[in-house]
Amino acid sequence: MQNRRNWLKATSSGVALGLVGGIVGGAKAKASPLVPIAQAGKPPVEEDYYKISAFEPPAGVVLEAGAIDFPEENRLVVSTRRGEIWSVANPYAKDPAKDSKWTRFAHGLHEVLGLAHKDGWVYAVQRGELTRMKDTNGDGKADVFETVNMDWEINGDYHEYAFGSKFDKEGNLWIVLCLTGSFGSDCKYRGWCVRVNTEGKMIPTTSGIRSPGGIGFNGSGDVFYTDNQGPWNGTCSMKHLVPGSFQGHPDGNKWYDQAPESIVMGKKPESPKSGSRMMVEAARIPELVPPAVYFPYNKMGQSSSGLDYDRSEGKFGPFAGQMFVNDQTHSTLMRVVLEKVNGRYQGACIPFKKGFGSGNVPVMITEKGSAFVGGTNRGWGSRGPKNFAFERLDWTGKVPFEIHEIHAKADGFELTFTHPVDPKTAADVKSYQASTFCYIYQASYGSPEVDHTKAKVISATVSPDGKSVRLVIDKLIPGHIHELHADGVRSTEGLPILHPEAWYTLNYLPKE
């Protein structure tokens, strides 16, 4: 009750807000005045901090978005499942439903799931090829189309998606190719990631992909993609695309003889043993790169999709540089915190924003600090009730009380926060709960959570500035997802953590 009274007192006096200038880990923005973030004694909610604004496409347009790009500062392009690309002027308008202008830039394409731009060209990853197009007469419509590369194959199966990235630092586009029917590789390079270089040449890059939902970069320029639950994937996950690596699904390995060692790929990896565990097989198969982050099924979503990182340097809130991942089924945007241990990425997923209009697929976070999200409920359904949606997510300028980062330690975890914590609640081990589990690495579809353990928080030490807490846990288990709850922690103003739960994929245990 005392914490509840503290929170009510803080809210009524207006100090529960926090300042924009108090961002952790991002560039400082202009401070806003102290204003109450909730009314009538209610605790704060997501909408106090991030607002969704919906676009309104032209009448009759079925905008099941597949990809988003900004060829110009104040003009975006968005592709559709039905093979169109629309140009949207004034996308940052206060009311995008009324004040954005739509022009059909191209049509007659085949399910564009990747958009990028360079030198006046818009590049589109279609199901069967990489195409570039240009508007040469200034009427807003593409009038020149060129095939850049079409060296991967399709056989007509509905599930043979091809998701494309933006350009990397060397000028390559990365493309992840779904298996046929999401189960097998019935034609060349299905289940692979390939790159198309500046000369238009396709470079086979990694094997082992099952059913991707998106591909993108982190702030360092490393490439990640999301893969979905199914054979050899116990749950959805985000994986680091290391050239020459094996990502876990063995069916596409039949094409290794088409990927010469002199280019990227080494020898064909040994097949994993069905019924094992991911880190057991990773120790046995050197080419196997374990998922950087697992998204526990149902707890964090069911169909992971588009991903991007926050490049806005604080204009999108206190999470500058962190990654954000969509989930199509739950219509959510999740937050991902990464670090490297033993030379491999691993980290945590944390809930961020729910309530989008349809099933989220692509996301793009701009330097101006807006996240653009497109969605469809076609095929799998979604919590978002609309058949399709195109929306913009903006920060209100108010900093939520959140777990900012999670770092693995040899004997526990260090949690940082967006606001100073109340030292009493944050130092109380009863404010936390921890448990672990993993998934079966198997040829069968998906996996239940298995090998559960109950972890005990032995101590919680608050830093002098109140921005971090060092948790010592009795037994960390490499290869397990560690589920953490911090429901009892309060800020110095008495606020509860907006999203007090997180799941850390502990592939490797740090030495310190």
N, C-alpha and C positions, 0 to 999 in steps of 0.2 A: 504493500500500500504506500510505503514511503516513496518508492521510485515513481509510482503513479502520480502522487501529489507533486513531486519534483517536476515531472514532465508537464503537468497542468500549469504549474506556476511559471515554468519557462515559456510555455506556449502563450500564456496570457500576457507576458511581458515582452514577447516578441523576440527573445534571444534564442529560441529553438532553431532558428533558420541556419545559422552559420553564414560566413561571408564567401562570396565568389573568390575573393583574394586568398582564401585559405585552402586552395587546391593542393592535394598531395600529389607529387610526381608530375605535375603539368605546369605549363606556363601560367603565370598569374594573369587574371583578367581583371577588369575594372570592378571594384567592389560595389555591391548593391546595398541599399538600406536594409536595416533589420525590419522584417515584416513577418507576422505570424504565418506559418505554413499550413495550419489546420484550424478549423472552426468548431465550436461547440464541444471542445474537449476530446475530439476524435484524434487518434494517432495519425501521423502522416501516411500518405499512400504514394504509389508510383507517379500518379498524375500531378502531384505537387511539384515534381522535379522534371518530368519529361512529358511533353504533349504531342499527341498524334494529330496531324492534319491530313485530310484526305483530298486527293486530286479527283477531278471529274473528267474522264475521257469523253471524246465526242460520242454523240448518241449512236448506238448500234455497234460500237467498238468493244470487242471482247478482249480486254487487256489482261490476259494471263501472262504476267511478266516473267521473262526468262533471264534478262540481263539489263544492266544500267551502266551508262558511261556519260562523262561530261566532255564533249569535244570542244566546248567553249565555256567560259566562266559562268555565263548566265543562260546556258542552254544544255539540256540533257537529252540523251536518246535512250529509249527503252524498247526492248524487243518483246514479242509475244510468242506464245506457243504456236499460234496459227501462222507464223511466218511474216509478220509485219515488224517494221521498226518505225516508231513514232518519235518525232522531235518535239520537245516541250520547252518553250521559251518562258522566261520569268518563273522558274521553278521555286524561287525563294519568296514568292509573293506571300503576304500575310494570310490571304485566303486563296490557296492554290486552286480550289474548286472553281472560283470565279475569275481569277486574274491570270491564270496560266494559259498560254496559247499553244494549240496542238496542230502539228502538220505531219502528214504521213510521209516519212522520208523514203521508205522502201517497202515492197511487198513481194509476195511470191517466193519467199525464202522457206527454209525447212527447219523449223523449231530452233531458233537462235538462242543459245544458252551461254553466250560469251560476247562481250562488246569491248572494244578498245579503239584508240585513235592515234594517228601519227601522220604528220606532214599533210594534213588536210583530208586524209582518208579515214573512213570508219571501217574497222575490221570486225567481221561477224563470224563467230564459230557456229556453223550450221551442223546438222546431224552428220553430214557426209563430207564436209569440206570447210576450209577456211577461205572466206571471201573478203575482198575489200571493195569499197564503193565510195563514190565522190559526187558531190553536187558541183558541176562545172559552170552552170549558167546562173547560179544564185537564186533559184526559185524555191529553195528549201527542200528539193527532192533529188535523190540520187539519180544520176543519168549515166554513170559509168560503173560497170561491175567487172571485177577481175577475180579469177580463181587464183589463190595464193598457193594452196596445197590441198590435195585430196588423196593422200597415200594410205590413210587408214580405210577400213572397209565396213560396210553395213550390209545386212541381208533382209531388212524390212521389219525386224522385230520391234515392237512398240517401245521396248525398254532400252534401246541402244542410244542413250543420251551421250552427248559430247559437251562438256563444260569447259569454257575457256577463260584464261586469266587476262589481266592487263599485260603490258610489255614489262619484262624484267630489265635489269640494269644493262644487259648485253643486247637488248632488242629482241629477245625471244618471246614468243607466246607459248604458254604451257596449256595443254589440253588433256583432260582426264576422260577416258572412254569407258563407259559402262559395259559390263558383260552382256551378252545376248540373253534376254529374259532375266537378267541379273543373277544368273546361275552359272552359265558356261561361256566359253570363248569360242564361238562358232565361226568367226571370221577374223582376219588378221588384225592384231593389236587390240582386240577387245579385252579389257581388263588391264590396260596399260596407261601410263602417262607418257605423252610424247611432247616434244618441243618443235616449233617451227621457227627457224632462224631468220635472219635478215635477208637471206637469199631465197627464202621460201622452201628450204629443205627441211624435211621431217626427220627428227632425231629421236628414236626410241630412248626413253629416259628411265622409267621405273616399271616394274611389273607388280602384280598382286592386288590390283584394284578390283573392287566388286561393284558397288552401286553408288557413285559419287553424287553429291547434292550441291557442290560448289567448290570453287578453287580461288585462292587469293594469297596475298603476301602479309607478313608481319612488318614491323617498322624497320627491321634489318634487311629486308628484301628476301628472306627465306620463304619458300613456297609451301603452303598447306592445302589440304583438301578435306572435305568431310565425306565419310563413308557411312553406309547405313546397315542396320542390323540385318543379318541373314547368314548364309553359310560362311563359316570362318570369321564371322563378325558377331560376337556375343551381344553387342549393343552398338548404337551409333557412336562415332568417334571423330576426332580431328587428327590427321596424320601429317607428318613432315615428309615432303617429297624430296628425298635425297637421291641424286643421280646414281644409277647403278644399284639401287636398293630393291628389296622385295617387301611389298606392303601387306602381305598376309594371305591373299586368296590365290591358290596355286594353279587354277585352271588356265589362266592366260600364259603360263610359263611355256606352253607348247610353241610359242613364237620366238623363243630365244635364238633359233637358228637364223631368224630374219633380222637380228639385232647384233651386228658384228662387234666383237670385243674392242676393235680399234676405235669405235665411236665412243660408247659410254659403258655398255653392259659388259660385265664379266661373265663368268661361267653360270650356267643355270643353277639356281639354288636347290638344295635338297628340299623335298616336300615335307611340310609339317605333319606331325602325328595327330590325328583326330582324337579328341578327348583329353588332350593335354592342357597346359596353361600357357598363355602368351609368353611370359618371361622365361619359362622352361625351354620353350622352342627358340626364343631369341638367343639364349645362351648356346644352343646347339647349332643354329643356322646364322652365320655371321651377317648375311645380307638382310636378314629380317629386321626391320625397324618397327618397334612397337608403337602403338598409338600414343601421341603426346598427351591427349586428354580423352577420356571416356565420358560420354553423356549418359548417365544411368537411365535405363529405359523406364518410361512413364514418369520418373521423378524429375527429369530434365527435358523430356520430349520423346518423340518417337521417329522423327524423320529429319535429321540434321541436314541443312541446306547451305545457303550462301554465307560467306564470311568476308570480313574486312577488318582493318585496324583503324583506330582513331588517330588520324593524322592532323587533327585540328589544333593541337598544342593548347588545349584547355577550353576551346570554344564549345566543345560538346560536353563539358563537365569535367569532373576530377579524375577521369580515367585515360588521360592522354597516353598514346602508345599501346594501349591494351587492345586485344582482339575481341570481336563481337561475331556471334554465330547465330543464324536463324534456325528455327525449327518449324517445319511446314505443318505438321499435324497439330501442335499445340499453339500455333500462331504467336510465337514468342521470339524475342531477341535475347540471347544469353551472352554473358560476359566470360572471357577466358583470360587467365593470368598464367603466363609461361615463364619458365626458367630452364637453364641447362644444368643437368647433372650427369657426370660421366660422359660429357660430350653429346648428350641427347636431350631433346626437349621433353619436358613433362610439366604438369601444372594442374590448375584447378578450374572448374567451371562453377559459375555463380549465377543465379537468376538475375535478370535485369529488367525486362519490360514485357508485359503481356497485353492483350487487348487489341491486337491488330485485326483488320477487317476480314482477312482471308488467310490462307495458308502461306506463310512467308517462304519465298524462294530466294531472289537476289537481294543483297543489301550493298549500299555504297555510302561510306561516310566521307564527307567532303572537308576540305580545308576551312570552309566557312563554318563548320560545326553543325551540319545537319546530316541525319541518316535517312537515306531514301530506301524504301522497302517496297518490293512488289510481291503479290501473292496470288495463289489460285487454290481452289479446293478440288480441282479436277483429279479424278482417279483415286485419291486416298482420303478425301474429306479433310476437314480442319475444324478447330474450335472457332476460328473466325467464321461468322455465318455467311459471308458473301461469297459468290462464285469466283470473284476476282477483286483485287484492290491494288491501288497504288497510293502510297502514303509517305509522309515526311515526319520524322521524329526530331523534335527540337528541345534543347535544354532550356529550362525556365530561368536559369541563373542561380537557383537555390541548390546548395550542396547537401545531398542526402547523407545520413549517417550510415555508412556501409563498411563492410570489410573491403579494404582497398586492394591488398595483395596478400598472398599466402606463400611462404617460403619453407621448403622442407629443411629440416635440420637432422643431425644424426640421432637425436633423441626426442624429436617432436616437430613442432611447427612454429614459425613466427608469423603472426597476423598483424598487418598494419591497417589503420583505419582512416577514414576521411575527416573525422573530428576527434579531438581528445576524448579518451574514455574516462568514465567514472572509476577511480582507482579501486574502490571497494568492490563493486560488482565484477570488474574485469579481473581482479586478483582472486576471486572466489572460484575454486575448481568446480563448484556446483553450477556455475553459469554455463558450463560446457558439457557436451556429450560427444563421444567419438565411437565409431565402429568401423569395421573393414569388411570387404568382400571382394570377389573377383568373378570372372566369367569363364566358362569352359571354352577353350579354343578348339572348335570342332567343325566337321563338314556338315553337320545338321544345321537347321535354320535357327539362328540366335542361340540364346542361353539364358537360363535363370541366373539369379545371383547365387553364388556358391561360396563355400569356405568362409562363412561368416565368423567374425571374432568381435568381441566386445573390448574396446580399448578404454583404459582408465587414464584420465588426466590427473597426473600426480601434482603438478604445480603450475601456476600461472603468474608470471612476473611482468609487471607493467613497467614500461620504460619511463624515465624521468619526464619526458615531454608528453606522456600520455597517448602517443600516437601508435604505439605498438605493444603487443603482448607476446611473451615467449612462453609457449606451452610445452611442458615435458610430458610425454605419453609413455606408459609403461612398456608398450611393445609395438613398434612399427613393423609392418610386414611388406617388404619389397614385392612388387607384382600385384598388390592389392589397391583398390580404390579406397581411400580413407574419407569417410563421411563425417563432417564436422558440423556441429550445431552450437551456436553461441547465443541462445535465446535469452540468457540472463544478463548479458552485458548491456550497459547503458552508457550513453555519452555523459559528459559533465553536466549537460542540461537536462538529463533524465530521459532522453529519447531512446527507444529500442532500435536495434539495427533493422533497417528496412528489409533486407534479405539476410537473415542470420545463418543460412545454411550454405555449405559449399562441399564440393567433392574433389579431392586431390588425387590424381593418378600417380601413385608412387612406384614408378618403374624401377628406379634406382635409389639407394639410400646414400645421402651425402656423407662425407667423412667427418664433417664438423657440424 
